[in-house]
Amino acid sequence: MPGTEPVNKILDHGQLQLLDFMGSDLDVVNAAKVSFSAYSTEMNDASIGLINFLMKNKHATPFEHCVFKFYVKSPIFVAREWFRHRWSSFNEMSMRYHVPQELHFYFPSPENIRTQVGKPGNYSFEPISDPEVISHCLETLQSSYEVSNAFYRVLLEKGVAKEIARSVLPVGQYTEFIWTVNARSLINFISLRNESNAQYEIQQYAEVVENIFAEKMPYTHQAFVQAGREAI
Ligand SMILES: Cc1cc2nc3c(=O)[nH]c(=O)nc-3n(C[C@H](O)[C@H](O)[C@H](O)COP(=O)(O)OP(=O)(O)OC[C@H]3O[C@@H](n4cnc5c(N)ncnc54)[C@H](O)[C@@H]3O)c2cc1C
């Protein structure tokens, strides 16, 4: 994807790149100050205090004027979790129209092949220590991906439409999408997804999103952290 910002590599084939950004901490300040028909030309202690006040008291709309646009390549199961964040815009690669030359599939690293301990609502994930189970898991993924990919290609060769042939592909397949989100909704996303309850794989992306947010809007990010990392 063309863009001047660095491409962040995530998981085994994933990517995340900031394509565009509109706004700054000062834009948050001035969106709030328009209430009094006033504006600031630079950040100072009073503007930092105002951002902290807005965050703490959940006066959220001034944060909506800053907007991030990202390119993301992730496994489909990560994208499905991501697309639940309705307060943002998405466009995704279409497997109705496009047949990727090469399909990429997600293989967890051996230390991330985990087991669930506890009950729903009160469980944690722990690494599997048995090397046989780890090998079995990786081999199963490998054969399942190979078979799905082969079936997909055969169906296409026989003239089955792309939109039907794709049915055999698994959620471990990588997809690509563009995500545009304002800072308020991005805060909601990182409060939920860069968090220990979120699935490890989406957390890896949310961590990178948070780093980019902190770089572009350092005072707003600081206020978010100081206010307890809560959605606003
Ligand atoms: C750890 C974890 C586990 C999850 N498990 C499941 C699961 O098992 N099944 C499942 O389906 N989802 C699950 N989700 C997804 C979750 O329910 C949300 O859909 C997702 O996190 C998006 O959050 P959101 O609605 O706050 O974001 P957005 O859709 O971006 O909405 C932002 C905010 O806008 C407001 N809003 C948006 N739409 C409405 C509306 N229709 N009515 C009123 N207010 C609205 C709310 O204040 C909301 O917080 C899980 C999420 C997490 C983090």
PDBQT file of the ligand as one rigid body, heavy atoms in Angstrom, charges set to zero:
ROOT
HETATM    1  C1  LIG A 301     -12.783  -9.212  25.206  1.00  0.00    +0.000 C 
HETATM    2  C2  LIG A 301     -13.924  -9.066  24.241  1.00  0.00    +0.000 A 
HETATM    3  C3  LIG A 301     -14.799 -10.129  24.029  1.00  0.00    +0.000 A 
HETATM    4  C4  LIG A 301     -15.858 -10.009  23.136  1.00  0.00    +0.000 A 
HETATM    5  N1  LIG A 301     -16.702 -11.064  22.942  1.00  0.00    +0.000 NA
HETATM    6  C5  LIG A 301     -17.719 -10.953  22.068  1.00  0.00    +0.000 A 
HETATM    7  C6  LIG A 301     -18.615 -12.052  21.834  1.00  0.00    +0.000 A 
HETATM    8  O1  LIG A 301     -18.461 -13.113  22.405  1.00  0.00    +0.000 OA
HETATM    9  N2  LIG A 301     -19.607 -11.898  20.938  1.00  0.00    +0.000 N 
HETATM   10  C7  LIG A 301     -19.822 -10.709  20.289  1.00  0.00    +0.000 A 
HETATM   11  O2  LIG A 301     -20.765 -10.601  19.498  1.00  0.00    +0.000 OA
HETATM   12  N3  LIG A 301     -18.992  -9.663  20.484  1.00  0.00    +0.000 NA
HETATM   13  C8  LIG A 301     -17.966  -9.751  21.349  1.00  0.00    +0.000 A 
HETATM   14  N4  LIG A 301     -17.128  -8.686  21.533  1.00  0.00    +0.000 N 
HETATM   15  C9  LIG A 301     -17.344  -7.460  20.745  1.00  0.00    +0.000 C 
HETATM   16  C10 LIG A 301     -18.020  -6.368  21.582  1.00  0.00    +0.000 C 
HETATM   17  O3  LIG A 301     -19.312  -6.781  22.005  1.00  0.00    +0.000 OA
HETATM   18  C11 LIG A 301     -18.153  -5.073  20.752  1.00  0.00    +0.000 C 
HETATM   19  O4  LIG A 301     -18.981  -5.325  19.638  1.00  0.00    +0.000 OA
HETATM   20  C12 LIG A 301     -16.838  -4.554  20.240  1.00  0.00    +0.000 C 
HETATM   21  O5  LIG A 301     -15.880  -4.572  21.255  1.00  0.00    +0.000 OA
HETATM   22  C13 LIG A 301     -17.015  -3.128  19.728  1.00  0.00    +0.000 C 
HETATM   23  O6  LIG A 301     -17.189  -2.272  20.824  1.00  0.00    +0.000 OA
HETATM   24  P1  LIG A 301     -18.175  -1.034  20.781  1.00  0.00    +0.000 P 
HETATM   25  O7  LIG A 301     -19.584  -1.456  20.517  1.00  0.00    +0.000 OA
HETATM   26  O8  LIG A 301     -17.942  -0.254  22.056  1.00  0.00    +0.000 OA
HETATM   27  O9  LIG A 301     -17.572  -0.193  19.553  1.00  0.00    +0.000 OA
HETATM   28  P2  LIG A 301     -18.348   0.641  18.440  1.00  0.00    +0.000 P 
HETATM   29  O10 LIG A 301     -19.247  -0.221  17.666  1.00  0.00    +0.000 OA
HETATM   30  O11 LIG A 301     -17.287   1.392  17.701  1.00  0.00    +0.000 OA
HETATM   31  O12 LIG A 301     -19.245   1.637  19.262  1.00  0.00    +0.000 OA
HETATM   32  C14 LIG A 301     -18.649   2.692  20.028  1.00  0.00    +0.000 C 
HETATM   33  C15 LIG A 301     -19.653   3.166  21.054  1.00  0.00    +0.000 C 
HETATM   34  O13 LIG A 301     -20.772   3.736  20.373  1.00  0.00    +0.000 OA
HETATM   35  C16 LIG A 301     -21.967   3.432  21.079  1.00  0.00    +0.000 C 
HETATM   36  N5  LIG A 301     -22.820   2.627  20.208  1.00  0.00    +0.000 N 
HETATM   37  C17 LIG A 301     -22.485   2.090  19.008  1.00  0.00    +0.000 A 
HETATM   38  N6  LIG A 301     -23.537   1.437  18.484  1.00  0.00    +0.000 NA
HETATM   39  C18 LIG A 301     -24.547   1.562  19.352  1.00  0.00    +0.000 A 
HETATM   40  C19 LIG A 301     -25.885   1.088  19.374  1.00  0.00    +0.000 A 
HETATM   41  N7  LIG A 301     -26.399   0.355  18.408  1.00  0.00    +0.000 N 
HETATM   42  N8  LIG A 301     -26.649   1.409  20.422  1.00  0.00    +0.000 NA
HETATM   43  C20 LIG A 301     -26.171   2.165  21.434  1.00  0.00    +0.000 A 
HETATM   44  N9  LIG A 301     -24.889   2.633  21.498  1.00  0.00    +0.000 NA
HETATM   45  C21 LIG A 301     -24.100   2.336  20.458  1.00  0.00    +0.000 A 
HETATM   46  C22 LIG A 301     -21.548   2.671  22.339  1.00  0.00    +0.000 C 
HETATM   47  O14 LIG A 301     -21.348   3.588  23.381  1.00  0.00    +0.000 OA
HETATM   48  C23 LIG A 301     -20.245   2.043  21.936  1.00  0.00    +0.000 C 
HETATM   49  O15 LIG A 301     -19.392   1.746  23.020  1.00  0.00    +0.000 OA
HETATM   50  C24 LIG A 301     -16.061  -8.784  22.431  1.00  0.00    +0.000 A 
HETATM   51  C25 LIG A 301     -15.174  -7.720  22.651  1.00  0.00    +0.000 A 
HETATM   52  C26 LIG A 301     -14.116  -7.849  23.534  1.00  0.00    +0.000 A 
HETATM   53  C27 LIG A 301     -13.176  -6.685  23.724  1.00  0.00    +0.000 C 
ENDROOT
TORSDOF 0
